[in-house]
Amino acid sequence: MPSLSDLTEQLAAAVVVADKADLVTLAAVFDHLGSITQAAGEMKGNPGADRIQQLAGGTATLVQRILLNEVADADASLREVSRSATELQQMVEQALAGRSIPEPAMRDLFVPARESSVAAPPKGDPLGGEAPCNPEDRSLVLDFIAEATAHIESAETQLLKLEDEPDNLEIVNGIFRSFHTIKGVAGFLNLAQIGRLAHAAESLLDRAREGKLEIADRALDLVLESVDAMKRLLGMLSEAMKANVAMSVWPPLAGLIDRMHQFLSGASTAATPAAPAATVAAPAVPEFMKLAGGDQTVKVAIDRLDALITHVGELVIAQSMVAQDVTDMRRDNPRLAGNMAHLSKIARELQELSMSMRMVPIAGVFQKMARLVRDVSRKAGKEVELVLTGKETELDRNVVDAIGDPLVHMIRNACDHGIETPEARVKSGKPRQGRIELKASHQSSNIVIEICDDGKGLDTDRILKKAVAAGVVSADQAMSEQDIFKLIFAPGLSTAESVSDISGRGVGMDVVKKNIESLRGRVEITSTKGAGSCFTIRLPLTLAVIDGLVVRVGDQRYVVPLLSIEQSIRPAAEQLSTVNGRGEMCMVRGMCLPIFRLHNLFGVGAAEQDPTRAIVVIVQDNDRRCCLLVDELLGQEQVVIKSLGDGMEKIAGIHGGAILGDGQVSLILDVAGVMDLAAAGHKVAA
């Protein structure tokens, strides 16, 4: 880290060229002041360090107010910043020389004017009227949306913690800073609705900082409503930016702000004597206004990142094709063999690096579930604790985006159907408070998400009775416990006693199954009546590549996902049989499994007809297992998944395409789809 003298010189140089409209330079001034404050704090034993920190901190607060457009006279404020920079240079020289330093005068401009806690919007000011975005501010608005979204998600997480620790002022201060920063930048960008909402929420939180009210019950509900409303407004702003139009007015906003004003007015009349407010560090300057320092990051548009990953995949395919073309040449040329091995290593590492750029923690999705559990449990009159494990687990951004809805349905069902009421739990000898565990972990090349509860478990008799009544299964149909568990995924089937605004319409779990299967995943269920249930979701880490076994059927090649494969064998004649009504069967480890001939399903000619001269690949989908008859196993490959193009997205039994190392195209099998296709007796044209 530069010396304190160097830091003050850098500060002085930045202040000389600073202008009230130059946000980047002002952000640099703010960063320099922060570095000076930090460096002065490390001057142990020097009596002047505290006074340097005091002046640098006050000046940083003033610079931040200039950035957030909170000063009446920006030019006068900048003159004060320049004066402070000169004083800091002198103070540092005196401190390093061992001379005493007089206490700096904290000028009026350093102290922000106190805002009215219950100030209402000016009369005649249309709440939420927005002017079209200035084209020059477009990039700032887009950055603001991203940063404000992060602030709101952080505030929501902190609010849920505050419910358990209502006296923790540090949490209140953190939430206040989030809304304060949003308000300041919204004012700078002339985003009226967002600024009004942030100001109202900030005013309520400010009362809590002063010790005049507790963020609990109604106050907590109002702040959470503000969080939800802010998310809605940010979404509207994002859509308006895409359409290049002015942001529309959101009518419910006026009512929410009015309720907050009424609550604050009522709290004012019954306020207790104010407790000394905790010292709060100045809010951070918005991230998009800062200069990069330390660990540097660069924001990249998603479409550019996806394009990079696509091109890297093409590079890996091209490298593999070249490697196959020069196979014979490498035997006689050791240098060429070494260079090709090195190229292969670089291509593989580049692909792994590009894929890792799409990996994000699942923490964001998990944190949203905490809010869901709070709201649903309160509506249902239950006490539920949510325990989160493995929030740092990373997976593909596209998987994270898609897994949110299934988790919402499953967590909601755990609260509503799984966990009993406090009275029922006490009666059955359980703690009053139910427990839901949401866990994520890596297993091999997959991510495993578990949703477990200690509720009443699945009642197989009740599920079967409901399924028969709904016509999903017949009354005389023999079903295993797992078969009955799977009935909860049937469309329109619900075991709820009545329809409520939480659940009971029979919509939800069928969506869960479809969404997870669309991600090449599966759901497993374990349950014990009276003890609880556990739903396990297994998903691939990424949707861009797949580890597969390349097989030959006639003159065609297919890729079978390794995740679905149990084993492969060449069956003996005594293992084969034909069962009336079920077709060809193969005895594998004491189980009689159906044989599905891929050449029949996909209309491939010149394929091996004798199973004893072919290979059967045993695959599984949840609790279903079967044997796929193929001619030959060609080897294992990691392939890049390619779309088949318009009009061919939904071919039964086919998940997509892949270009193999020799440049030929191979189809990737959808094992669940192949089983359904075979069971239905259909055939796909080659």
C-alpha positions in Angstrom: 0.0 0.0 0.0 1.4 3.5 -0.8 2.6 5.6 2.1 0.4 8.2 3.7 2.4 11.0 2.0 1.9 9.4 -1.4 -1.8 9.0 -0.8 -2.2 12.7 0.0 -0.3 13.7 -3.1 -2.6 11.4 -5.2 -5.6 13.0 -3.5 -4.4 16.5 -4.3 -3.7 15.7 -7.9 -7.2 14.2 -8.3 -8.9 17.2 -6.6 -7.2 19.6 -8.9 -9.0 18.1 -12.0 -12.3 17.2 -10.2 -15.5 18.6 -11.5 -19.0 18.2 -10.1 -20.2 16.5 -13.4 -17.2 14.1 -13.5 -18.4 11.2 -11.5 -15.3 9.0 -12.3 -12.9 11.6 -10.9 -15.1 12.2 -7.9 -15.2 8.5 -7.2 -11.4 8.4 -7.4 -11.3 11.3 -4.8 -13.6 9.3 -2.6 -11.4 6.2 -2.9 -8.2 8.2 -2.1 -9.9 9.6 1.1 -10.8 6.1 2.1 -7.2 4.9 1.6 -6.0 7.8 3.7 -8.4 7.0 6.5 -7.3 3.4 6.5 -3.6 4.3 6.4 -4.0 6.8 9.3 -5.7 4.0 11.3 -2.5 2.0 11.0 -0.3 4.7 12.5 -0.3 3.2 15.9 0.9 5.5 18.7 0.8 8.6 16.6 -1.5 11.2 18.3 -2.2 12.9 15.0 -3.7 9.8 13.4 -7.2 10.3 14.9 -7.4 13.9 13.6 -6.3 12.8 10.1 -8.9 10.1 10.1 -11.5 12.7 11.3 -10.8 15.1 8.5 -10.5 12.5 5.8 -13.8 10.8 6.9 -15.7 14.1 7.0 -14.4 15.0 3.5 -15.3 11.6 2.2 -18.9 12.1 3.4 -19.0 15.4 1.6 -17.7 13.9 -1.6 -20.3 11.2 -1.4 -23.1 13.8 -1.0 -21.8 15.5 -4.1 -21.9 12.2 -6.0 -25.4 11.5 -4.9 -26.6 15.1 -5.7 -27.4 15.8 -2.0 -25.7 19.2 -1.7 -27.3 22.6 -2.4 -24.1 24.1 -3.9 -21.8 21.6 -5.6 -19.2 24.2 -6.5 -18.9 25.4 -2.9 -18.7 21.8 -1.7 -15.8 21.1 -4.1 -13.9 24.1 -2.8 -14.2 22.7 0.7 -12.9 19.3 -0.6 -9.9 21.1 -2.1 -9.3 23.0 1.1 -9.4 19.7 3.1 -6.9 18.1 0.7 -4.5 20.9 1.4 -5.0 20.6 5.1 -4.5 16.8 5.0 -1.2 17.3 3.3 0.0 19.6 6.0 -1.4 17.4 8.8 0.4 14.3 7.4 3.7 16.3 7.2 3.3 17.4 10.8 2.4 13.9 12.0 5.4 12.3 10.3 7.7 14.9 11.8 6.3 14.2 15.3 4.7 17.6 15.7 1.3 18.1 17.3 -1.8 18.6 15.1 -4.6 20.9 16.0 -8.1 19.3 15.9 -9.7 20.1 12.4 -12.7 22.3 12.3 -15.7 20.2 11.0 -17.3 22.7 8.7 -21.1 22.9 8.2 -20.9 21.4 4.7 -19.6 18.1 6.2 -22.9 17.5 8.1 -25.8 16.6 5.9 -29.1 18.5 6.6 -31.6 16.3 8.5 -34.4 15.1 6.3 -37.9 15.0 7.6 -38.8 11.5 8.6 -42.3 11.7 7.5 -42.1 14.1 4.6 -44.8 13.5 2.1 -44.3 14.2 -1.6 -44.9 17.8 -2.6 -48.5 18.6 -3.6 -49.0 18.5 -7.3 -46.0 16.2 -7.8 -47.3 13.2 -9.7 -46.0 10.2 -7.8 -44.0 8.1 -10.2 -44.1 10.4 -13.3 -41.0 9.6 -15.2 -39.3 11.4 -18.0 -37.7 9.4 -20.8 -34.1 8.3 -20.0 -31.4 10.6 -21.4 -29.5 8.5 -24.0 -26.3 9.7 -22.3 -27.4 8.2 -19.0 -28.5 4.8 -20.5 -25.4 2.9 -19.3 -25.6 4.5 -15.9 -29.3 3.4 -15.5 -28.5 -0.2 -16.6 -25.7 -0.3 -14.0 -28.0 1.2 -11.4 -30.6 -1.5 -12.0 -28.0 -4.2 -11.4 -26.6 -2.5 -8.3 -30.0 -1.6 -6.9 -31.1 -5.2 -7.3 -28.1 -6.4 -5.4 -28.9 -3.9 -2.6 -32.5 -5.0 -2.4 -31.6 -8.7 -2.2 -29.1 -7.9 0.5 -31.7 -5.8 2.4 -34.2 -8.6 2.2 -31.8 -11.1 3.6 -30.9 -8.7 6.4 -34.6 -8.1 7.2 -35.1 -11.8 7.8 -32.2 -11.8 10.2 -33.6 -8.7 11.9 -36.7 -10.7 12.7 -34.6 -12.9 14.9 -32.4 -10.1 16.2 -34.7 -7.0 16.5 -32.2 -5.1 18.7 -29.3 -5.5 16.3 -28.6 -1.9 15.2 -25.9 -3.0 12.8 -28.4 -4.9 10.7 -30.8 -1.8 10.7 -27.9 0.4 9.6 -27.0 -2.0 6.8 -30.6 -2.0 5.5 -30.8 1.8 5.8 -27.6 2.2 3.8 -29.1 0.1 1.0 -32.2 2.2 0.7 -30.2 5.5 1.1 -27.8 4.6 -1.7 -30.7 3.7 -4.0 -32.5 6.9 -3.2 -29.4 9.0 -3.9 -28.6 7.5 -7.3 -32.3 7.4 -8.2 -32.4 11.2 -7.5 -29.3 11.7 -9.6 -30.9 9.8 -12.5 -34.4 11.4 -12.1 -36.1 8.1 -11.3 -39.0 9.6 -9.3 -40.9 6.5 -8.3 -37.9 4.6 -7.1 -36.6 7.7 -5.2 -39.9 8.3 -3.4 -40.2 4.6 -2.3 -36.6 4.5 -1.2 -37.1 7.8 0.8 -40.2 6.5 2.5 -38.5 3.2 3.5 -35.4 5.1 4.6 -37.4 7.4 6.8 -39.0 4.4 8.6 -35.6 2.8 9.1 -34.2 6.1 10.3 -36.7 6.0 13.2 -35.4 2.6 14.1 -31.8 3.9 14.1 -32.8 6.7 16.5 -34.4 4.1 18.8 -37.9 5.5 18.3 -39.4 2.3 16.9 -38.6 -1.4 16.6 -38.5 -3.0 13.2 -41.0 -5.8 14.0 -44.5 -6.8 13.2 -46.2 -4.1 11.2 -43.0 -2.1 10.7 -41.2 -5.2 9.4 -44.1 -6.0 7.1 -44.0 -2.5 5.6 -40.3 -2.6 4.9 -40.7 -6.1 3.3 -43.5 -4.7 1.2 -41.1 -1.9 0.2 -38.5 -4.5 -0.9 -41.1 -6.3 -3.0 -42.3 -3.0 -4.5 -38.7 -1.9 -5.3 -38.2 -5.2 -7.1 -41.3 -4.5 -9.2 -40.2 -1.0 -10.0 -36.7 -2.1 -11.0 -38.3 -4.7 -13.3 -40.5 -2.1 -14.9 -37.5 0.2 -15.3 -35.6 -2.7 -17.0 -38.4 -3.3 -19.4 -38.7 0.4 -20.2 -35.0 0.5 -21.0 -35.3 -2.4 -23.3 -38.2 -0.8 -25.1 -36.5 2.7 -25.0 -39.6 4.3 -23.5 -40.4 6.2 -20.3 -41.1 4.1 -17.2 -44.8 3.8 -16.6 -46.6 4.7 -13.3 -47.2 1.9 -10.9 -50.5 2.8 -9.2 -50.2 0.7 -6.0 -47.0 2.6 -5.0 -49.0 5.7 -3.8 -51.0 3.5 -1.4 -47.8 1.8 0.0 -46.1 5.1 0.6 -49.3 6.5 2.2 -49.4 3.5 4.6 -45.8 4.1 5.6 -46.5 7.8 6.2 -49.5 7.0 8.3 -47.6 4.4 10.3 -44.8 6.9 11.0 -47.3 9.6 12.0 -48.8 7.2 14.5 -45.4 6.1 15.7 -44.4 9.8 16.2 -47.2 10.4 18.7 -46.3 7.3 20.8 -42.5 7.6 20.4 -40.3 6.8 23.4 -37.4 9.0 24.4 -34.8 8.7 21.7 -31.8 6.5 22.4 -28.4 7.7 21.2 -28.1 6.5 17.6 -25.2 4.2 16.8 -22.4 5.7 14.9 -22.8 4.6 11.3 -20.1 4.7 8.7 -21.0 6.7 5.6 -22.8 4.7 2.9 -20.6 3.3 0.2 -20.5 5.0 -3.1 -22.4 3.0 -5.7 -20.2 0.3 -7.2 -20.6 1.6 -10.8 -19.2 5.0 -9.7 -16.0 3.5 -8.2 -12.7 3.0 -9.9 -11.5 -0.6 -9.8 -9.0 -1.3 -7.1 -7.7 -4.5 -5.5 -9.5 -7.4 -7.0 -10.6 -6.0 -10.3 -13.8 -7.1 -12.0 -15.3 -6.2 -15.4 -19.0 -6.5 -16.2 -19.6 -8.4 -19.4 -23.0 -8.8 -21.2 -24.5 -12.3 -21.0 -24.8 -12.6 -24.8 -21.1 -11.9 -25.2 -20.2 -14.5 -22.5 -22.5 -17.1 -24.2 -20.9 -16.3 -27.6 -17.4 -16.8 -26.1 -18.4 -20.2 -24.6 -19.9 -21.3 -28.0 -16.7 -20.3 -29.9 -14.5 -22.1 -27.3 -16.7 -25.2 -27.8 -16.1 -24.9 -31.6 -12.4 -24.6 -30.9 -12.3 -27.8 -28.9 -14.2 -29.6 -31.6 -11.8 -28.3 -34.3 -8.8 -29.3 -32.2 -10.2 -32.8 -31.8 -10.8 -33.1 -35.6 -7.2 -32.0 -36.3 -5.9 -34.5 -33.7 -7.7 -37.3 -35.5 -6.5 -36.2 -38.9 -2.8 -36.4 -37.9 -3.1 -39.6 -35.8 -0.9 -41.5 -38.3 1.6 -38.7 -38.6 2.1 -38.5 -34.9 3.5 -42.0 -34.7 6.6 -41.0 -36.7 6.9 -37.5 -35.5 7.5 -37.1 -31.7 7.6 -33.3 -31.9 4.2 -33.2 -33.6 2.8 -35.6 -31.0 4.1 -33.4 -28.2 2.7 -30.2 -29.8 -0.7 -31.8 -30.3 -0.8 -33.0 -26.7 0.0 -29.5 -25.6 -2.6 -28.0 -27.8 -5.2 -30.5 -26.5 -4.3 -29.5 -22.9 -4.6 -25.8 -23.6 -8.0 -26.3 -25.4 -9.3 -28.4 -22.5 -8.2 -25.8 -19.9 -9.7 -23.0 -22.0 -13.0 -24.8 -22.2 -13.0 -25.4 -18.4 -12.1 -21.8 -17.7 -14.9 -20.5 -20.1 -17.4 -22.8 -18.5 -16.4 -21.6 -15.0 -17.2 -18.1 -16.0 -20.9 -19.1 -16.2 -20.8 -20.7 -12.7 -22.5 -18.7 -10.0 -23.3 -19.6 -6.3 -26.8 -20.9 -5.6 -26.9 -18.5 -2.5 -29.2 -16.0 -4.3 -31.9 -18.6 -4.9 -31.6 -20.1 -1.4 -31.9 -16.7 0.2 -35.2 -16.1 -1.6 -36.5 -19.3 0.0 -36.0 -17.8 3.5 -38.5 -15.1 2.6 -40.9 -17.6 1.1 -40.8 -19.8 4.3 -41.5 -16.8 6.5 -44.5 -15.6 4.4 -46.1 -19.0 3.8 -45.6 -20.2 7.4 -47.3 -17.0 8.8 -50.2 -17.4 6.4 -50.6 -21.1 7.4 -50.3 -20.3 11.1 -47.2 -22.5 11.5 -43.8 -22.1 13.1 -41.1 -23.1 10.6 -37.3 -22.8 10.7 -35.4 -22.9 7.4 -31.8 -24.3 7.6 -29.6 -23.5 4.6 -26.5 -25.6 3.8 -24.1 -25.3 0.9 -25.1 -21.8 -0.3 -21.7 -21.4 -1.8 -22.2 -24.3 -4.2 -21.7 -23.2 -7.8 -23.6 -24.3 -10.9 -24.4 -23.0 -14.4 -26.1 -19.6 -14.5 -28.8 -21.0 -16.7 -29.5 -23.8 -14.2 -29.7 -21.3 -11.4 -32.2 -19.3 -13.3 -34.4 -22.3 -14.1 -34.3 -24.0 -10.7 -36.0 -21.1 -8.8 -39.6 -22.0 -9.7 -39.3 -25.7 -8.8 -37.8 -24.8 -5.5 -40.6 -22.3 -4.8 -43.2 -25.0 -5.3 -41.4 -27.6 -3.2 -40.6 -25.3 -0.3 -44.2 -24.0 -0.3 -45.5 -27.6 -0.3 -43.2 -28.5 2.6 -44.6 -25.6 4.6 -48.2 -26.2 3.8 -48.5 -30.0 3.4 -45.4 -31.3 5.2 -45.1 -29.3 8.4 -47.9 -29.7 11.0 -49.5 -26.9 13.0 -47.7 -26.2 16.4 -50.5 -27.8 18.3 -50.4 -31.0 16.2 -46.6 -31.2 16.6 -46.7 -30.9 20.3 -49.5 -33.5 20.5 -47.3 -36.0 18.5 -44.3 -35.3 20.7 -42.4 -33.0 18.3 -41.0 -29.5 18.9 -43.6 -26.7 18.2 -41.3 -25.3 15.5 -41.0 -27.4 12.3 -37.7 -27.6 10.4 -37.0 -27.5 6.7 -33.5 -28.2 5.4 -32.4 -26.9 2.0 -29.0 -28.4 1.1 -26.8 -28.2 -2.0 -23.7 -30.1 -2.8 -21.6 -31.4 -5.6 -21.5 -35.1 -6.4 -19.3 -36.1 -9.3 -20.4 -33.9 -12.3 -23.8 -33.2 -10.8 -25.3 -30.9 -8.2 -27.6 -32.4 -5.6 -30.3 -30.2 -4.0 -32.2 -31.7 -1.0 -35.4 -30.4 0.5 -36.1 -32.2 3.7 -38.7 -31.6 6.4 -39.5 -33.1 9.8 -43.3 -33.0 9.1 -45.9 -35.7 8.8 -44.4 -37.4 5.7 -46.3 -38.6 2.6 -49.5 -40.7 3.3 -49.5 -43.3 0.6 -53.0 -44.5 1.3 -54.3 -40.9 1.0 -52.3 -40.2 -2.2 -53.6 -43.4 -3.8 -57.2 -42.7 -2.8 -57.0 -39.2 -4.3 -55.3 -40.6 -7.5 -58.1 -43.2 -8.0 -60.7 -40.5 -7.4 -59.1 -38.2 -10.0 -58.8 -41.1 -12.5 -55.0 -41.0 -12.6 -54.8 -44.7 -11.8 -57.3 -47.5 -11.5 -58.3 -49.0 -8.2 -57.0 -52.5 -9.0 -53.6 -51.3 -10.3 -50.7 -52.8 -8.3 -48.2 -50.1 -7.3 -45.0 -49.9 -5.2 -44.4 -47.2 -2.6 -42.2 -45.3 -5.0 -44.9 -45.5 -7.7 -47.4 -44.0 -5.3 -44.9 -41.2 -4.3 -44.5 -40.3 -8.0 -48.3 -39.8 -8.3 -47.9 -36.4 -6.6 -46.3 -35.2 -9.9 -49.5 -36.0 -11.8 -51.2 -32.8 -13.2 -54.3 -31.8 -11.2 -53.7 -34.1 -8.3 -53.6 -32.5 -4.8 -53.9 -34.0 -1.4 -54.9 -30.7 0.3 -58.2 -30.7 2.2 -59.2 -27.4 0.6 -58.1 -24.8 -1.9 -56.3 -21.8 -0.4 -54.1 -19.0 -1.7 -51.1 -21.2 -0.8 -51.9 -24.4 -2.5 -54.6 -27.0 -3.1 -55.3 -26.6 -6.8 -53.3 -29.5 -8.0 -50.9 -27.2 -9.9 -47.2 -27.1 -9.0 -45.6 -30.5 -8.6 -46.2 -31.4 -12.2 -44.5 -28.1 -13.1 -41.6 -29.1 -10.9 -41.1 -32.4 -12.7 -41.3 -30.8 -16.2 -38.8 -28.1 -15.3 -36.3 -30.4 -13.7 -36.5 -32.9 -16.6 -36.0 -30.0 -19.0 -32.7 -29.5 -17.2 -31.7 -33.1 -17.7 -32.3 -33.7 -14.0 -34.5 -36.0 -12.0 -36.3 -36.0 -8.6 -36.1 -38.7 -6.0 -38.4 -39.0 -3.0 -38.0 -40.7 0.4 -40.6 -40.4 3.1 -41.6 -41.9 6.4 -45.1 -41.4 7.6 -45.0 -39.2 10.8 -41.3 -38.4 10.5 -41.0 -36.3 7.4 -40.0 -36.3 3.7 -36.9 -35.6 1.6 -37.0 -34.6 -2.1 -33.6 -35.0 -3.8 -33.0 -33.1 -7.1 -30.1 -34.2 -9.2 -29.0 -31.8 -11.9 -26.0 -31.4 -14.3 -23.6 -28.7 -13.3 -23.9 -27.1 -16.8 -26.3 -27.3 -19.7 -23.6 -26.5 -22.3 -21.6 -29.8 -22.2 -22.4 -33.4 -21.4 -20.3 -36.5 -20.6 -21.6 -39.3 -22.8 -20.9 -42.7 -24.1 -20.8 -42.8 -27.9 -22.5 -45.9 -29.3 -23.0 -47.2 -32.9 -26.3 -48.5 -34.2 -26.0 -49.6 -37.8 -24.3 -46.7 -39.6 -25.5 -44.1 -37.0 -23.9 -43.0 -33.8 -25.6 -41.8 -30.7 -24.5 -40.3 -27.4 -26.0 -41.8 -24.2 -25.6 -39.4 -21.1 -23.2 -41.1 -18.6 -25.4 -39.8 -15.8 -28.1 -42.3 -17.0 -25.9 -45.3 -17.5 -25.5 -48.1 -14.9 -23.5 -50.7 -16.9 -23.1 -52.3 -20.3 -22.9 -56.0 -21.0 -22.9 -58.5 -23.9 -25.8 -60.8 -22.8 -25.6 -64.6 -22.9 -28.4 -66.6 -24.5 -29.6 -67.8 -21.1 -30.2 -64.2 -19.9 -32.6 -63.5 -22.7 -36.3 -64.3 -22.8 -39.6 -63.1 -24.2 -42.5 -62.3 -21.8 -46.0 -62.2 -23.1 -47.3 -58.6 -23.2 -43.9 -57.2 -22.3 -41.6 -58.2 -25.2 -37.9 -59.0 -25.1 -36.4 -59.1 -21.6 -32.8 -59.5 -20.2 -32.0 -60.9 -16.8 -29.5 -58.5 -15.1 -28.4 -59.1 -11.5 -31.6 -60.9 -10.7 -33.9 -58.3 -12.3 -35.8 -58.9 -15.6 -35.4 -55.7 -17.7 -37.0 -54.8 -21.0 -34.8 -54.6 -24.1 -35.4 -51.6 -26.4 -33.9 -51.9 -29.8 -32.7 -48.5 -30.9 -32.5 -49.5 -34.5 -36.3 -50.2 -34.4 -37.1 -47.0 -32.5 -35.1 -44.7 -34.9 -35.6 -46.7 -38.1 -31.9 -47.5 -38.6 -31.0 -50.2 -41.1 -28.1 -52.7 -41.3 -28.0 -53.0 -37.5 -27.1 -56.2 -35.5 -30.3 -58.2 -34.8 -28.8 -60.9 -32.5 -28.5 -59.5 -28.9 -25.8 -62.1 -28.1 -23.6 -60.5 -30.7 -24.5 -56.9 -29.8 -24.3 -54.8 -26.6 -27.0 -53.9 -24.1 -26.5 -50.6 -22.2 -28.5 -50.6 -18.9 -29.9 -47.2 -18.3 -32.1 -45.7 -15.6 -34.5 -42.8 -15.2 -35.6 -42.3 -11.6 -36.8 -45.8 -10.7 -37.3 -47.0 -14.3 -34.6 -49.2 -15.8 -34.2 -50.8 -19.2 -31.6 -52.2 -21.7 -30.8 -50.3 -24.9 -29.6 -52.6 -27.7 -26.6 -51.1 -29.6 -24.1 -52.6 -32.0 -20.9 -51.2 -30.5 -19.4 -49.0 -27.8 -17.1 -46.4 -29.4 -15.9 -44.6 -26.2 -16.6 -41.9 -23.8 -16.5 -38.2 -24.8 -17.4 -34.8 -23.4 -19.4 -33.2 -26.1 -20.8 -29.7 -26.6 -24.6 -29.8 -26.8 -26.0 -28.2 -30.0 -29.6 -27.3 -30.7 -31.2 -29.1 -33.7 -32.7 -25.9 -35.0 -36.1 -24.5 -35.5 -38.9 -27.1 -36.0 -36.7 -29.9 -34.5 -36.6 -28.9 -30.8 -39.0 -31.5 -29.5 -38.1 -34.8 -31.2 -39.2 -37.7 -28.9 -36.2 -39.5 -27.4 -33.6 -36.9 -28.6 -32.1 -34.2 -26.4 -29.9 -32.5 -29.0 -27.0 -32.9 -31.3 -23.2 -33.0 -30.9 -20.2 -32.7 -33.3 -17.8 -35.5 -32.6 -14.0 -35.4 -33.0 -14.1 -36.6 -36.6 -16.5 -33.8 -37.5 -19.6 -36.1 -37.8 -22.9 -35.2 -36.1 -24.3 -37.5 -33.4 -27.7 -37.3 -31.7 -27.8 -37.1 -27.9 -30.4 -39.5 -26.5 -33.0 -38.4 -23.9 -33.2 -41.6 -21.9 -36.6 -40.8 -20.3 -37.9 -39.9 -23.7 -36.6 -43.2 -25.2 -38.4 -45.2 -22.5 -41.6 -43.3 -23.1 -41.2 -43.8 -26.8 -40.7 -47.5 -26.5 -43.5 -47.9 -24.0 -45.9 -46.2 -26.4 -44.7 -48.4 -29.3 -43.8 -45.5 -31.6 -41.0 -45.2 -34.1 -39.1 -42.0 -35.0 -38.1 -41.6 -38.7 -34.4 -41.6 -39.2 
